[in-house]
């Protein structure tokens, strides 16, 4: 009898321990997931649209499933660092040098996406991405990230030798991601997300903005006094909602000047160079006090002054600010762009080509998702695009053999936006 009572007592204790451990595990999962974890179903500007040929749940499921696919493909760990993560961007071997593994642009995308999704393991991924960023600093300012990393002969990931300066868009995305992380998980843990975001924002303002002109520069390597690169910019670096978030987070009203200057340049290019298409060039330079598309081979190649692989992101990047704030300064251009591309392609997303001149002539054949997906975001601004956005969603979610890290990462982010799940910190 005593033996049986003892067994019952022991069993009860074991049960309590197991239940407690389960509760701890459950609470840990709850704590790891963000306060605004996906899906959020953000209320965008009145009059904007989403695809209506599938349910909200179906869109959410498509995003969640593709996020898993994207992580499996691109989220990696250095062999010698089990507490770091990076986004592998050289999956097709296009990058130079051949041993390149990532860039700050990819890293910023990864940090934003994991902070927006904020599932049970995403804080671990985000913090690991943060540690990788901190381990690969620009030579010019430790709060900025060196633009590219490679594997050395021993397999260790290092900054590209002799080229460890920054690229502005990557730093801006990293700063924005830390503001998102502060909203998701708070800043009381091992990483003070808000304080670190402010560090980066201050470094961007000091090193990547020509403050006398409120102009976003190409990176921390471009000196203000340089009459060429200190006076030039990249249209896809006009991260308009980022700039507004930076102003709110820091209280530094210089950011408003940068926002206003970016919108003024966008309008100037549209008015003077792309009134029929609304397209933006990859790079923009100053000439006699005016902003102009860059000449061929200004920095990256023959299409530096055309709507090419950099500016392909602008329909998505510019639209996001309108969706979240209602700022209409780029709205006429976005509408013109959508009207033009629908007419140019006869309403068939399969006919979108991989780049155009600002007047609308196709540069090269191809139907890369890098060019398709951003138009899906810009189609949201006008209800007359309903059939068009439905078709763009159907095309965007298709797997394409030639889609690489760049195309697939833009695809994921635009899917989050178009499904109604992006929000501002």
Secondary structure, DSSP 8 states (H G I E B T S, - for coil): -HHHHHHHHHHHHHHHHHHHHHHHHHHHHHHHS-TT-S------STT-----SS-HHHHHHHHHHHHHHHHHHHEE--TT-TT--EE---TTS-SSSTTEEEEHHHHHHHHHHHHHH--TTHHHHHHHHHHHHHHSB-SS-TTSB-SEEEE-TTS-EEE-TT-----HHHHHHHHHHHHHHHHHH-SSSSS-HHHHHHHHHHHHHHHTEETTTTEE-S-TTS-TT-TTGGG-EEGGG--HHHHHHHHHHH--THHHHHHHHHHHHHHHHHHHH-TTT----SEEEEETTEEEE--TTSSS-TTTTSB-TTGGGHHHHHHHHHHHH---TTHHHHHHHHHHHHHHTTT-GGG--S-B-TTS-B-S----HHHHHHHHHHGGG-GGGHHHHHHHHHHHTS--TT--HHHHHHHHHHHHHHTT-----
